[in-house]
Amino acid sequence: MGVVVVSGGTNGMGRALALGRAERGDRVLVLGRSRERGEALAGGSIAFLPVDLSSMAETRQVIEHILTENHVV
C-alpha cells in the first residue's frame, strides 16, 4: 500500500490508473482541471486536487501542498 499521484486522472487512462491503484489499496491523489469529474471520482482512498499544471506557479503550489499535507510519505 502506497501513495500514488496521478496527473490527468479524471479521464481516460489516468482515471483507469487511479481506480485500479485505489482497488489495490493505495491512497490516490488525482490532479486535474475538471472539478466536476474530479469530485465525482473522489471518495474513499481517492482524493482530488483541482489544478492547471500549465502554470508553473500553480505547479509549485501543488507540489508544496502535496508535501505539506502528507499526501506523500
PDB file of N, H, CA, C and O in Angstrom:
ATOM      1  N   MET A   1       0.858  -1.180   0.000  1.00  0.00           N
ATOM      2  CA  MET A   1       0.000   0.000   0.000  1.00  0.00           C
ATOM      3  C   MET A   1       0.892   1.228   0.000  1.00  0.00           C
ATOM      4  O   MET A   1       1.803   1.344   0.820  1.00  0.00           O
ATOM      5  N   GLY A   2       0.629   2.148  -0.924  1.00  0.00           N
ATOM      6  H   GLY A   2      -0.111   2.054  -1.590  1.00  0.00           H
ATOM      7  CA  GLY A   2       1.432   3.345  -1.030  1.00  0.00           C
ATOM      8  C   GLY A   2       0.575   4.538  -1.383  1.00  0.00           C
ATOM      9  O   GLY A   2      -0.652   4.499  -1.294  1.00  0.00           O
ATOM     10  N   VAL A   3       1.240   5.585  -1.781  1.00  0.00           N
ATOM     11  H   VAL A   3       2.237   5.617  -1.853  1.00  0.00           H
ATOM     12  CA  VAL A   3       0.581   6.809  -2.213  1.00  0.00           C
ATOM     13  C   VAL A   3       0.908   7.014  -3.682  1.00  0.00           C
ATOM     14  O   VAL A   3       2.072   6.960  -4.079  1.00  0.00           O
ATOM     15  N   VAL A   4      -0.120   7.249  -4.490  1.00  0.00           N
ATOM     16  H   VAL A   4      -1.066   7.293  -4.168  1.00  0.00           H
ATOM     17  CA  VAL A   4       0.049   7.437  -5.923  1.00  0.00           C
ATOM     18  C   VAL A   4      -0.542   8.789  -6.295  1.00  0.00           C
ATOM     19  O   VAL A   4      -1.673   9.099  -5.920  1.00  0.00           O
ATOM     20  N   VAL A   5       0.225   9.602  -7.036  1.00  0.00           N
ATOM     21  H   VAL A   5       1.143   9.351  -7.340  1.00  0.00           H
ATOM     22  CA  VAL A   5      -0.260  10.873  -7.547  1.00  0.00           C
ATOM     23  C   VAL A   5      -0.452  10.713  -9.051  1.00  0.00           C
ATOM     24  O   VAL A   5       0.482  10.344  -9.763  1.00  0.00           O
ATOM     25  N   VAL A   6      -1.669  10.991  -9.535  1.00  0.00           N
ATOM     26  H   VAL A   6      -2.427  11.291  -8.956  1.00  0.00           H
ATOM     27  CA  VAL A   6      -1.989  10.814 -10.943  1.00  0.00           C
ATOM     28  C   VAL A   6      -2.375  12.162 -11.536  1.00  0.00           C
ATOM     29  O   VAL A   6      -3.406  12.735 -11.182  1.00  0.00           O
ATOM     30  N   SER A   7      -1.546  12.659 -12.432  1.00  0.00           N
ATOM     31  H   SER A   7      -0.708  12.193 -12.720  1.00  0.00           H
ATOM     32  CA  SER A   7      -1.847  13.900 -13.142  1.00  0.00           C
ATOM     33  C   SER A   7      -2.733  13.557 -14.334  1.00  0.00           C
ATOM     34  O   SER A   7      -2.433  12.635 -15.092  1.00  0.00           O
ATOM     35  N   GLY A   8      -3.819  14.297 -14.497  1.00  0.00           N
ATOM     36  H   GLY A   8      -4.063  15.047 -13.881  1.00  0.00           H
ATOM     37  CA  GLY A   8      -4.748  13.990 -15.579  1.00  0.00           C
ATOM     38  C   GLY A   8      -5.563  12.747 -15.265  1.00  0.00           C
ATOM     39  O   GLY A   8      -5.904  11.977 -16.163  1.00  0.00           O
ATOM     40  N   GLY A   9      -5.872  12.553 -14.000  1.00  0.00           N
ATOM     41  H   GLY A   9      -5.595  13.179 -13.271  1.00  0.00           H
ATOM     42  CA  GLY A   9      -6.539  11.331 -13.567  1.00  0.00           C
ATOM     43  C   GLY A   9      -8.046  11.371 -13.567  1.00  0.00           C
ATOM     44  O   GLY A   9      -8.676  10.459 -13.031  1.00  0.00           O
ATOM     45  N   THR A  10      -8.654  12.394 -14.148  1.00  0.00           N
ATOM     46  H   THR A  10      -8.143  13.135 -14.584  1.00  0.00           H
ATOM     47  CA  THR A  10     -10.116  12.472 -14.126  1.00  0.00           C
ATOM     48  C   THR A  10     -10.755  11.858 -15.362  1.00  0.00           C
ATOM     49  O   THR A  10     -11.981  11.783 -15.452  1.00  0.00           O
ATOM     50  N   ASN A  11      -9.934  11.415 -16.319  1.00  0.00           N
ATOM     51  H   ASN A  11      -8.939  11.476 -16.246  1.00  0.00           H
ATOM     52  CA  ASN A  11     -10.471  10.934 -17.582  1.00  0.00           C
ATOM     53  C   ASN A  11      -9.517   9.911 -18.197  1.00  0.00           C
ATOM     54  O   ASN A  11      -8.320   9.926 -17.913  1.00  0.00           O
ATOM     55  N   GLY A  12     -10.034   9.050 -19.013  1.00  0.00           N
ATOM     56  H   GLY A  12     -11.007   9.038 -19.243  1.00  0.00           H
ATOM     57  CA  GLY A  12      -9.224   8.147 -19.815  1.00  0.00           C
ATOM     58  C   GLY A  12      -8.312   7.232 -19.018  1.00  0.00           C
ATOM     59  O   GLY A  12      -8.704   6.672 -17.994  1.00  0.00           O
ATOM     60  N   MET A  13      -7.071   7.090 -19.517  1.00  0.00           N
ATOM     61  H   MET A  13      -6.753   7.545 -20.349  1.00  0.00           H
ATOM     62  CA  MET A  13      -6.106   6.178 -18.902  1.00  0.00           C
ATOM     63  C   MET A  13      -5.734   6.592 -17.487  1.00  0.00           C
ATOM     64  O   MET A  13      -5.519   5.737 -16.629  1.00  0.00           O
ATOM     65  N   GLY A  14      -5.656   7.899 -17.233  1.00  0.00           N
ATOM     66  H   GLY A  14      -5.831   8.594 -17.930  1.00  0.00           H
ATOM     67  CA  GLY A  14      -5.341   8.370 -15.886  1.00  0.00           C
ATOM     68  C   GLY A  14      -6.410   7.972 -14.889  1.00  0.00           C
ATOM     69  O   GLY A  14      -6.103   7.584 -13.761  1.00  0.00           O
ATOM     70  N   ARG A  15      -7.649   8.066 -15.296  1.00  0.00           N
ATOM     71  H   ARG A  15      -7.898   8.381 -16.212  1.00  0.00           H
ATOM     72  CA  ARG A  15      -8.775   7.672 -14.434  1.00  0.00           C
ATOM     73  C   ARG A  15      -8.714   6.172 -14.152  1.00  0.00           C
ATOM     74  O   ARG A  15      -8.892   5.739 -13.013  1.00  0.00           O
ATOM     75  N   ALA A  16      -8.462   5.388 -15.193  1.00  0.00           N
ATOM     76  H   ALA A  16      -8.317   5.740 -16.118  1.00  0.00           H
ATOM     77  CA  ALA A  16      -8.363   3.938 -15.027  1.00  0.00           C
ATOM     78  C   ALA A  16      -7.218   3.584 -14.075  1.00  0.00           C
ATOM     79  O   ALA A  16      -7.358   2.696 -13.234  1.00  0.00           O
ATOM     80  N   LEU A  17      -6.094   4.274 -14.209  1.00  0.00           N
ATOM     81  H   LEU A  17      -5.980   4.996 -14.893  1.00  0.00           H
ATOM     82  CA  LEU A  17      -4.958   4.038 -13.318  1.00  0.00           C
ATOM     83  C   LEU A  17      -5.329   4.369 -11.874  1.00  0.00           C
ATOM     84  O   LEU A  17      -5.039   3.595 -10.961  1.00  0.00           O
ATOM     85  N   ALA A  18      -5.970   5.518 -11.670  1.00  0.00           N
ATOM     86  H   ALA A  18      -6.205   6.147 -12.411  1.00  0.00           H
ATOM     87  CA  ALA A  18      -6.365   5.933 -10.319  1.00  0.00           C
ATOM     88  C   ALA A  18      -7.311   4.910  -9.686  1.00  0.00           C
ATOM     89  O   ALA A  18      -7.129   4.528  -8.530  1.00  0.00           O
ATOM     90  N   LEU A  19      -8.310   4.470 -10.435  1.00  0.00           N
ATOM     91  H   LEU A  19      -8.458   4.780 -11.374  1.00  0.00           H
ATOM     92  CA  LEU A  19      -9.269   3.496  -9.912  1.00  0.00           C
ATOM     93  C   LEU A  19      -8.592   2.156  -9.624  1.00  0.00           C
ATOM     94  O   LEU A  19      -8.868   1.525  -8.603  1.00  0.00           O
ATOM     95  N   GLY A  20      -7.716   1.729 -10.515  1.00  0.00           N
ATOM     96  H   GLY A  20      -7.492   2.242 -11.343  1.00  0.00           H
ATOM     97  CA  GLY A  20      -7.020   0.463 -10.320  1.00  0.00           C
ATOM     98  C   GLY A  20      -6.130   0.468  -9.093  1.00  0.00           C
ATOM     99  O   GLY A  20      -6.115  -0.490  -8.320  1.00  0.00           O
ATOM    100  N   ARG A  21      -5.381   1.562  -8.914  1.00  0.00           N
ATOM    101  H   ARG A  21      -5.393   2.341  -9.541  1.00  0.00           H
ATOM    102  CA  ARG A  21      -4.498   1.644  -7.747  1.00  0.00           C
ATOM    103  C   ARG A  21      -5.297   1.741  -6.454  1.00  0.00           C
ATOM    104  O   ARG A  21      -4.885   1.186  -5.435  1.00  0.00           O
ATOM    105  N   ALA A  22      -6.432   2.435  -6.475  1.00  0.00           N
ATOM    106  H   ALA A  22      -6.767   2.886  -7.302  1.00  0.00           H
ATOM    107  CA  ALA A  22      -7.291   2.514  -5.289  1.00  0.00           C
ATOM    108  C   ALA A  22      -7.828   1.127  -4.939  1.00  0.00           C
ATOM    109  O   ALA A  22      -7.910   0.769  -3.764  1.00  0.00           O
ATOM    110  N   GLU A  23      -8.192   0.347  -5.958  1.00  0.00           N
ATOM    111  H   GLU A  23      -8.125   0.638  -6.913  1.00  0.00           H
ATOM    112  CA  GLU A  23      -8.676  -1.017  -5.719  1.00  0.00           C
ATOM    113  C   GLU A  23      -7.603  -1.885  -5.089  1.00  0.00           C
ATOM    114  O   GLU A  23      -7.920  -2.802  -4.332  1.00  0.00           O
ATOM    115  N   ARG A  24      -6.334  -1.611  -5.388  1.00  0.00           N
ATOM    116  H   ARG A  24      -6.077  -0.866  -6.004  1.00  0.00           H
ATOM    117  CA  ARG A  24      -5.215  -2.364  -4.816  1.00  0.00           C
ATOM    118  C   ARG A  24      -4.922  -1.957  -3.375  1.00  0.00           C
ATOM    119  O   ARG A  24      -4.144  -2.613  -2.682  1.00  0.00           O
ATOM    120  N   GLY A  25      -5.548  -0.876  -2.935  1.00  0.00           N
ATOM    121  H   GLY A  25      -6.180  -0.343  -3.498  1.00  0.00           H
ATOM    122  CA  GLY A  25      -5.354  -0.434  -1.558  1.00  0.00           C
ATOM    123  C   GLY A  25      -4.464   0.779  -1.401  1.00  0.00           C
ATOM    124  O   GLY A  25      -4.176   1.191  -0.278  1.00  0.00           O
ATOM    125  N   ASP A  26      -4.019   1.364  -2.513  1.00  0.00           N
ATOM    126  H   ASP A  26      -4.253   1.029  -3.426  1.00  0.00           H
ATOM    127  CA  ASP A  26      -3.197   2.568  -2.434  1.00  0.00           C
ATOM    128  C   ASP A  26      -4.055   3.795  -2.170  1.00  0.00           C
ATOM    129  O   ASP A  26      -5.225   3.842  -2.548  1.00  0.00           O
ATOM    130  N   ARG A  27      -3.461   4.787  -1.516  1.00  0.00           N
ATOM    131  H   ARG A  27      -2.510   4.748  -1.208  1.00  0.00           H
ATOM    132  CA  ARG A  27      -4.088   6.113  -1.433  1.00  0.00           C
ATOM    133  C   ARG A  27      -3.740   6.826  -2.731  1.00  0.00           C
ATOM    134  O   ARG A  27      -2.586   6.800  -3.157  1.00  0.00           O
ATOM    135  N   VAL A  28      -4.716   7.459  -3.363  1.00  0.00           N
ATOM    136  H   VAL A  28      -5.654   7.480  -3.016  1.00  0.00           H
ATOM    137  CA  VAL A  28      -4.523   8.074  -4.665  1.00  0.00           C
ATOM    138  C   VAL A  28      -4.902   9.549  -4.594  1.00  0.00           C
ATOM    139  O   VAL A  28      -5.963   9.907  -4.081  1.00  0.00           O
ATOM    140  N   LEU A  29      -4.022  10.397  -5.114  1.00  0.00           N
ATOM    141  H   LEU A  29      -3.161  10.106  -5.531  1.00  0.00           H
ATOM    142  CA  LEU A  29      -4.308  11.820  -5.254  1.00  0.00           C
ATOM    143  C   LEU A  29      -4.382  12.112  -6.743  1.00  0.00           C
ATOM    144  O   LEU A  29      -3.389  11.983  -7.459  1.00  0.00           O
ATOM    145  N   VAL A  30      -5.558  12.504  -7.204  1.00  0.00           N
ATOM    146  H   VAL A  30      -6.364  12.609  -6.622  1.00  0.00           H
ATOM    147  CA  VAL A  30      -5.787  12.803  -8.612  1.00  0.00           C
ATOM    148  C   VAL A  30      -5.686  14.313  -8.821  1.00  0.00           C
ATOM    149  O   VAL A  30      -6.338  15.091  -8.124  1.00  0.00           O
ATOM    150  N   LEU A  31      -4.863  14.717  -9.786  1.00  0.00           N
ATOM    151  H   LEU A  31      -4.334  14.086 -10.352  1.00  0.00           H
ATOM    152  CA  LEU A  31      -4.727  16.119 -10.165  1.00  0.00           C
ATOM    153  C   LEU A  31      -5.430  16.309 -11.502  1.00  0.00           C
ATOM    154  O   LEU A  31      -5.266  15.496 -12.412  1.00  0.00           O
ATOM    155  N   GLY A  32      -6.208  17.371 -11.624  1.00  0.00           N
ATOM    156  H   GLY A  32      -6.341  18.031 -10.884  1.00  0.00           H
ATOM    157  CA  GLY A  32      -6.889  17.617 -12.895  1.00  0.00           C
ATOM    158  C   GLY A  32      -7.561  18.974 -12.934  1.00  0.00           C
ATOM    159  O   GLY A  32      -7.720  19.648 -11.916  1.00  0.00           O
ATOM    160  N   ARG A  33      -7.947  19.351 -14.132  1.00  0.00           N
ATOM    161  H   ARG A  33      -7.818  18.804 -14.959  1.00  0.00           H
ATOM    162  CA  ARG A  33      -8.597  20.655 -14.312  1.00  0.00           C
ATOM    163  C   ARG A  33     -10.106  20.601 -14.132  1.00  0.00           C
ATOM    164  O   ARG A  33     -10.717  21.602 -13.758  1.00  0.00           O
ATOM    165  N   SER A  34     -10.718  19.448 -14.393  1.00  0.00           N
ATOM    166  H   SER A  34     -10.222  18.634 -14.696  1.00  0.00           H
ATOM    167  CA  SER A  34     -12.173  19.337 -14.333  1.00  0.00           C
ATOM    168  C   SER A  34     -12.632  19.052 -12.909  1.00  0.00           C
ATOM    169  O   SER A  34     -12.569  17.918 -12.434  1.00  0.00           O
ATOM    170  N   ARG A  35     -13.090  20.096 -12.246  1.00  0.00           N
ATOM    171  H   ARG A  35     -13.140  21.016 -12.633  1.00  0.00           H
ATOM    172  CA  ARG A  35     -13.568  19.947 -10.870  1.00  0.00           C
ATOM    173  C   ARG A  35     -14.750  18.973 -10.821  1.00  0.00           C
ATOM    174  O   ARG A  35     -14.844  18.163  -9.898  1.00  0.00           O
ATOM    175  N   GLU A  36     -15.627  19.044 -11.783  1.00  0.00           N
ATOM    176  H   GLU A  36     -15.551  19.701 -12.532  1.00  0.00           H
ATOM    177  CA  GLU A  36     -16.815  18.188 -11.811  1.00  0.00           C
ATOM    178  C   GLU A  36     -16.424  16.701 -11.892  1.00  0.00           C
ATOM    179  O   GLU A  36     -16.917  15.886 -11.112  1.00  0.00           O
ATOM    180  N   ARG A  37     -15.545  16.357 -12.827  1.00  0.00           N
ATOM    181  H   ARG A  37     -15.144  17.019 -13.460  1.00  0.00           H
ATOM    182  CA  ARG A  37     -15.126  14.950 -12.962  1.00  0.00           C
ATOM    183  C   ARG A  37     -14.297  14.501 -11.763  1.00  0.00           C
ATOM    184  O   ARG A  37     -14.419  13.365 -11.304  1.00  0.00           O
ATOM    185  N   GLY A  38     -13.455  15.400 -11.260  1.00  0.00           N
ATOM    186  H   GLY A  38     -13.356  16.323 -11.632  1.00  0.00           H
ATOM    187  CA  GLY A  38     -12.616  15.051 -10.113  1.00  0.00           C
ATOM    188  C   GLY A  38     -13.417  14.785  -8.860  1.00  0.00           C
ATOM    189  O   GLY A  38     -13.154  13.822  -8.140  1.00  0.00           O
ATOM    190  N   GLU A  39     -14.390  15.631  -8.599  1.00  0.00           N
ATOM    191  H   GLU A  39     -14.604  16.413  -9.184  1.00  0.00           H
ATOM    192  CA  GLU A  39     -15.214  15.455  -7.411  1.00  0.00           C
ATOM    193  C   GLU A  39     -16.098  14.215  -7.532  1.00  0.00           C
ATOM    194  O   GLU A  39     -16.413  13.576  -6.528  1.00  0.00           O
ATOM    195  N   ALA A  40     -16.501  13.870  -8.765  1.00  0.00           N
ATOM    196  H   ALA A  40     -16.245  14.388  -9.581  1.00  0.00           H
ATOM    197  CA  ALA A  40     -17.287  12.651  -8.971  1.00  0.00           C
ATOM    198  C   ALA A  40     -16.439  11.409  -8.713  1.00  0.00           C
ATOM    199  O   ALA A  40     -16.962  10.379  -8.289  1.00  0.00           O
ATOM    200  N   LEU A  41     -15.141  11.501  -8.964  1.00  0.00           N
ATOM    201  H   LEU A  41     -14.717  12.338  -9.308  1.00  0.00           H
ATOM    202  CA  LEU A  41     -14.224  10.378  -8.782  1.00  0.00           C
ATOM    203  C   LEU A  41     -13.769  10.243  -7.329  1.00  0.00           C
ATOM    204  O   LEU A  41     -13.492   9.138  -6.861  1.00  0.00           O
ATOM    205  N   ALA A  42     -13.694  11.351  -6.630  1.00  0.00           N
ATOM    206  H   ALA A  42     -13.919  12.248  -7.010  1.00  0.00           H
ATOM    207  CA  ALA A  42     -13.151  11.368  -5.262  1.00  0.00           C
ATOM    208  C   ALA A  42     -14.047  10.607  -4.297  1.00  0.00           C
ATOM    209  O   ALA A  42     -15.267  10.544  -4.444  1.00  0.00           O
ATOM    210  N   GLY A  43     -13.390  10.043  -3.320  1.00  0.00           N
ATOM    211  H   GLY A  43     -12.399  10.094  -3.201  1.00  0.00           H
ATOM    212  CA  GLY A  43     -14.099   9.310  -2.282  1.00  0.00           C
ATOM    213  C   GLY A  43     -13.280   8.106  -1.877  1.00  0.00           C
ATOM    214  O   GLY A  43     -12.484   7.599  -2.668  1.00  0.00           O
ATOM    215  N   GLY A  44     -13.461   7.651  -0.676  1.00  0.00           N
ATOM    216  H   GLY A  44     -14.108   8.063  -0.034  1.00  0.00           H
ATOM    217  CA  GLY A  44     -12.684   6.512  -0.211  1.00  0.00           C
ATOM    218  C   GLY A  44     -11.208   6.846  -0.184  1.00  0.00           C
ATOM    219  O   GLY A  44     -10.789   7.781   0.497  1.00  0.00           O
ATOM    220  N   SER A  45     -10.427   6.091  -0.917  1.00  0.00           N
ATOM    221  H   SER A  45     -10.767   5.331  -1.470  1.00  0.00           H
ATOM    222  CA  SER A  45      -8.978   6.309  -0.914  1.00  0.00           C
ATOM    223  C   SER A  45      -8.518   7.227  -2.039  1.00  0.00           C
ATOM    224  O   SER A  45      -7.315   7.392  -2.244  1.00  0.00           O
ATOM    225  N   ILE A  46      -9.461   7.832  -2.777  1.00  0.00           N
ATOM    226  H   ILE A  46     -10.438   7.698  -2.610  1.00  0.00           H
ATOM    227  CA  ILE A  46      -9.112   8.756  -3.865  1.00  0.00           C
ATOM    228  C   ILE A  46      -9.459  10.182  -3.456  1.00  0.00           C
ATOM    229  O   ILE A  46     -10.604  10.488  -3.125  1.00  0.00           O
ATOM    230  N   ALA A  47      -8.447  11.046  -3.485  1.00  0.00           N
ATOM    231  H   ALA A  47      -7.517  10.797  -3.754  1.00  0.00           H
ATOM    232  CA  ALA A  47      -8.647  12.473  -3.219  1.00  0.00           C
ATOM    233  C   ALA A  47      -8.425  13.230  -4.529  1.00  0.00           C
ATOM    234  O   ALA A  47      -7.675  12.772  -5.391  1.00  0.00           O
ATOM    235  N   PHE A  48      -9.068  14.375  -4.677  1.00  0.00           N
ATOM    236  H   PHE A  48      -9.676  14.747  -3.977  1.00  0.00           H
ATOM    237  CA  PHE A  48      -8.938  15.189  -5.889  1.00  0.00           C
ATOM    238  C   PHE A  48      -8.421  16.558  -5.536  1.00  0.00           C
ATOM    239  O   PHE A  48      -8.841  17.162  -4.550  1.00  0.00           O
ATOM    240  N   LEU A  49      -7.497  17.049  -6.355  1.00  0.00           N
ATOM    241  H   LEU A  49      -7.156  16.558  -7.157  1.00  0.00           H
ATOM    242  CA  LEU A  49      -6.964  18.391  -6.205  1.00  0.00           C
ATOM    243  C   LEU A  49      -7.069  19.099  -7.552  1.00  0.00           C
ATOM    244  O   LEU A  49      -6.374  18.727  -8.498  1.00  0.00           O
ATOM    245  N   PRO A  50      -7.936  20.123  -7.654  1.00  0.00           N
ATOM    246  CA  PRO A  50      -8.073  20.835  -8.930  1.00  0.00           C
ATOM    247  C   PRO A  50      -6.829  21.667  -9.200  1.00  0.00           C
ATOM    248  O   PRO A  50      -6.377  22.418  -8.336  1.00  0.00           O
ATOM    249  N   VAL A  51      -6.277  21.533 -10.401  1.00  0.00           N
ATOM    250  H   VAL A  51      -6.644  20.923 -11.103  1.00  0.00           H
ATOM    251  CA  VAL A  51      -5.039  22.235 -10.731  1.00  0.00           C
ATOM    252  C   VAL A  51      -4.876  22.336 -12.245  1.00  0.00           C
ATOM    253  O   VAL A  51      -5.295  21.455 -12.996  1.00  0.00           O
ATOM    254  N   ASP A  52      -4.258  23.429 -12.666  1.00  0.00           N
ATOM    255  H   ASP A  52      -3.918  24.145 -12.056  1.00  0.00           H
ATOM    256  CA  ASP A  52      -3.882  23.617 -14.064  1.00  0.00           C
ATOM    257  C   ASP A  52      -2.357  23.598 -14.109  1.00  0.00           C
ATOM    258  O   ASP A  52      -1.707  24.594 -13.794  1.00  0.00           O
ATOM    259  N   LEU A  53      -1.795  22.464 -14.500  1.00  0.00           N
ATOM    260  H   LEU A  53      -2.323  21.654 -14.756  1.00  0.00           H
ATOM    261  CA  LEU A  53      -0.342  22.303 -14.470  1.00  0.00           C
ATOM    262  C   LEU A  53       0.378  23.033 -15.598  1.00  0.00           C
ATOM    263  O   LEU A  53       1.602  22.947 -15.699  1.00  0.00           O
ATOM    264  N   SER A  54      -0.357  23.750 -16.451  1.00  0.00           N
ATOM    265  H   SER A  54      -1.351  23.820 -16.369  1.00  0.00           H
ATOM    266  CA  SER A  54       0.308  24.554 -17.475  1.00  0.00           C
ATOM    267  C   SER A  54       0.888  25.832 -16.866  1.00  0.00           C
ATOM    268  O   SER A  54       1.688  26.516 -17.504  1.00  0.00           O
ATOM    269  N   SER A  55       0.488  26.154 -15.637  1.00  0.00           N
ATOM    270  H   SER A  55      -0.162  25.599 -15.118  1.00  0.00           H
ATOM    271  CA  SER A  55       1.012  27.308 -14.920  1.00  0.00           C
ATOM    272  C   SER A  55       2.134  26.858 -13.986  1.00  0.00           C
ATOM    273  O   SER A  55       1.902  26.059 -13.079  1.00  0.00           O
ATOM    274  N   MET A  56       3.335  27.361 -14.201  1.00  0.00           N
ATOM    275  H   MET A  56       3.523  28.010 -14.938  1.00  0.00           H
ATOM    276  CA  MET A  56       4.471  26.974 -13.377  1.00  0.00           C
ATOM    277  C   MET A  56       4.243  27.360 -11.911  1.00  0.00           C
ATOM    278  O   MET A  56       4.580  26.593 -11.010  1.00  0.00           O
ATOM    279  N   ALA A  57       3.680  28.530 -11.674  1.00  0.00           N
ATOM    280  H   ALA A  57       3.406  29.154 -12.407  1.00  0.00           H
ATOM    281  CA  ALA A  57       3.426  28.972 -10.303  1.00  0.00           C
ATOM    282  C   ALA A  57       2.437  28.036  -9.614  1.00  0.00           C
ATOM    283  O   ALA A  57       2.625  27.672  -8.453  1.00  0.00           O
ATOM    284  N   GLU A  58       1.391  27.653 -10.326  1.00  0.00           N
ATOM    285  H   GLU A  58       1.238  27.949 -11.269  1.00  0.00           H
ATOM    286  CA  GLU A  58       0.398  26.753  -9.745  1.00  0.00           C
ATOM    287  C   GLU A  58       0.999  25.364  -9.511  1.00  0.00           C
ATOM    288  O   GLU A  58       0.670  24.700  -8.528  1.00  0.00           O
ATOM    289  N   THR A  59       1.866  24.934 -10.401  1.00  0.00           N
ATOM    290  H   THR A  59       2.133  25.473 -11.200  1.00  0.00           H
ATOM    291  CA  THR A  59       2.538  23.641 -10.235  1.00  0.00           C
ATOM    292  C   THR A  59       3.373  23.630  -8.963  1.00  0.00           C
ATOM    293  O   THR A  59       3.355  22.651  -8.217  1.00  0.00           O
ATOM    294  N   ARG A  60       4.103  24.710  -8.711  1.00  0.00           N
ATOM    295  H   ARG A  60       4.117  25.506  -9.317  1.00  0.00           H
ATOM    296  CA  ARG A  60       4.896  24.801  -7.478  1.00  0.00           C
ATOM    297  C   ARG A  60       4.006  24.731  -6.244  1.00  0.00           C
ATOM    298  O   ARG A  60       4.338  24.063  -5.265  1.00  0.00           O
ATOM    299  N   GLN A  61       2.875  25.425  -6.298  1.00  0.00           N
ATOM    300  H   GLN A  61       2.605  25.968  -7.093  1.00  0.00           H
ATOM    301  CA  GLN A  61       1.944  25.415  -5.167  1.00  0.00           C
ATOM    302  C   GLN A  61       1.400  24.010  -4.917  1.00  0.00           C
ATOM    303  O   GLN A  61       1.252  23.594  -3.768  1.00  0.00           O
ATOM    304  N   VAL A  62       1.106  23.288  -5.981  1.00  0.00           N
ATOM    305  H   VAL A  62       1.226  23.626  -6.915  1.00  0.00           H
ATOM    306  CA  VAL A  62       0.582  21.937  -5.847  1.00  0.00           C
ATOM    307  C   VAL A  62       1.626  21.022  -5.217  1.00  0.00           C
ATOM    308  O   VAL A  62       1.299  20.217  -4.345  1.00  0.00           O
ATOM    309  N   ILE A  63       2.861  21.139  -5.647  1.00  0.00           N
ATOM    310  H   ILE A  63       3.126  21.793  -6.355  1.00  0.00           H
ATOM    311  CA  ILE A  63       3.928  20.316  -5.075  1.00  0.00           C
ATOM    312  C   ILE A  63       4.067  20.600  -3.586  1.00  0.00           C
ATOM    313  O   ILE A  63       4.188  19.672  -2.786  1.00  0.00           O
ATOM    314  N   GLU A  64       4.050  21.869  -3.212  1.00  0.00           N
ATOM    315  H   GLU A  64       3.952  22.622  -3.862  1.00  0.00           H
ATOM    316  CA  GLU A  64       4.116  22.229  -1.791  1.00  0.00           C
ATOM    317  C   GLU A  64       2.942  21.638  -1.026  1.00  0.00           C
ATOM    318  O   GLU A  64       3.115  21.095   0.065  1.00  0.00           O
ATOM    319  N   HIS A  65       1.752  21.742  -1.598  1.00  0.00           N
ATOM    320  H   HIS A  65       1.612  22.183  -2.484  1.00  0.00           H
ATOM    321  CA  HIS A  65       0.546  21.211  -0.956  1.00  0.00           C
ATOM    322  C   HIS A  65       0.674  19.704  -0.737  1.00  0.00           C
ATOM    323  O   HIS A  65       0.381  19.202   0.348  1.00  0.00           O
ATOM    324  N   ILE A  66       1.112  18.989  -1.768  1.00  0.00           N
ATOM    325  H   ILE A  66       1.351  19.397  -2.649  1.00  0.00           H
ATOM    326  CA  ILE A  66       1.256  17.536  -1.661  1.00  0.00           C
ATOM    327  C   ILE A  66       2.223  17.177  -0.544  1.00  0.00           C
ATOM    328  O   ILE A  66       1.947  16.279   0.252  1.00  0.00           O
ATOM    329  N   LEU A  67       3.339  17.864  -0.478  1.00  0.00           N
ATOM    330  H   LEU A  67       3.563  18.593  -1.124  1.00  0.00           H
ATOM    331  CA  LEU A  67       4.348  17.547   0.527  1.00  0.00           C
ATOM    332  C   LEU A  67       3.917  17.948   1.935  1.00  0.00           C
ATOM    333  O   LEU A  67       4.191  17.222   2.891  1.00  0.00           O
ATOM    334  N   THR A  68       3.255  19.081   2.077  1.00  0.00           N
ATOM    335  H   THR A  68       3.033  19.671   1.301  1.00  0.00           H
ATOM    336  CA  THR A  68       2.891  19.547   3.416  1.00  0.00           C
ATOM    337  C   THR A  68       1.621  18.899   3.953  1.00  0.00           C
ATOM    338  O   THR A  68       1.432  18.835   5.167  1.00  0.00           O
ATOM    339  N   GLU A  69       0.766  18.427   3.090  1.00  0.00           N
ATOM    340  H   GLU A  69       0.920  18.479   2.103  1.00  0.00           H
ATOM    341  CA  GLU A  69      -0.487  17.806   3.537  1.00  0.00           C
ATOM    342  C   GLU A  69      -0.331  16.308   3.741  1.00  0.00           C
ATOM    343  O   GLU A  69      -1.323  15.599   3.913  1.00  0.00           O
ATOM    344  N   ASN A  70       0.895  15.824   3.723  1.00  0.00           N
ATOM    345  H   ASN A  70       1.700  16.400   3.583  1.00  0.00           H
ATOM    346  CA  ASN A  70       1.194  14.421   3.977  1.00  0.00           C
ATOM    347  C   ASN A  70       0.545  13.462   2.978  1.00  0.00           C
ATOM    348  O   ASN A  70       0.223  12.326   3.324  1.00  0.00           O
ATOM    349  N   HIS A  71       0.355  13.921   1.740  1.00  0.00           N
ATOM    350  H   HIS A  71       0.617  14.844   1.458  1.00  0.00           H
ATOM    351  CA  HIS A  71      -0.124  13.009   0.703  1.00  0.00           C
ATOM    352  C   HIS A  71       0.993  12.045   0.344  1.00  0.00           C
ATOM    353  O   HIS A  71       0.738  10.895  -0.014  1.00  0.00           O
ATOM    354  N   VAL A  72       2.232  12.515   0.441  1.00  0.00           N
ATOM    355  H   VAL A  72       2.438  13.449   0.732  1.00  0.00           H
ATOM    356  CA  VAL A  72       3.371  11.683   0.104  1.00  0.00           C
ATOM    357  C   VAL A  72       4.122  11.344   1.383  1.00  0.00           C
ATOM    358  O   VAL A  72       4.465  12.228   2.168  1.00  0.00           O
ATOM    359  N   VAL A  73       4.367  10.088   1.581  1.00  0.00           N
ATOM    360  H   VAL A  73       4.088   9.370   0.944  1.00  0.00           H
ATOM    361  CA  VAL A  73       5.030   9.638   2.800  1.00  0.00           C
ATOM    362  C   VAL A  73       6.529   9.555   2.583  1.00  0.00           C
ATOM    363  O   VAL A  73       7.267   9.192   3.499  1.00  0.00           O
TER     364      VAL A  73
END
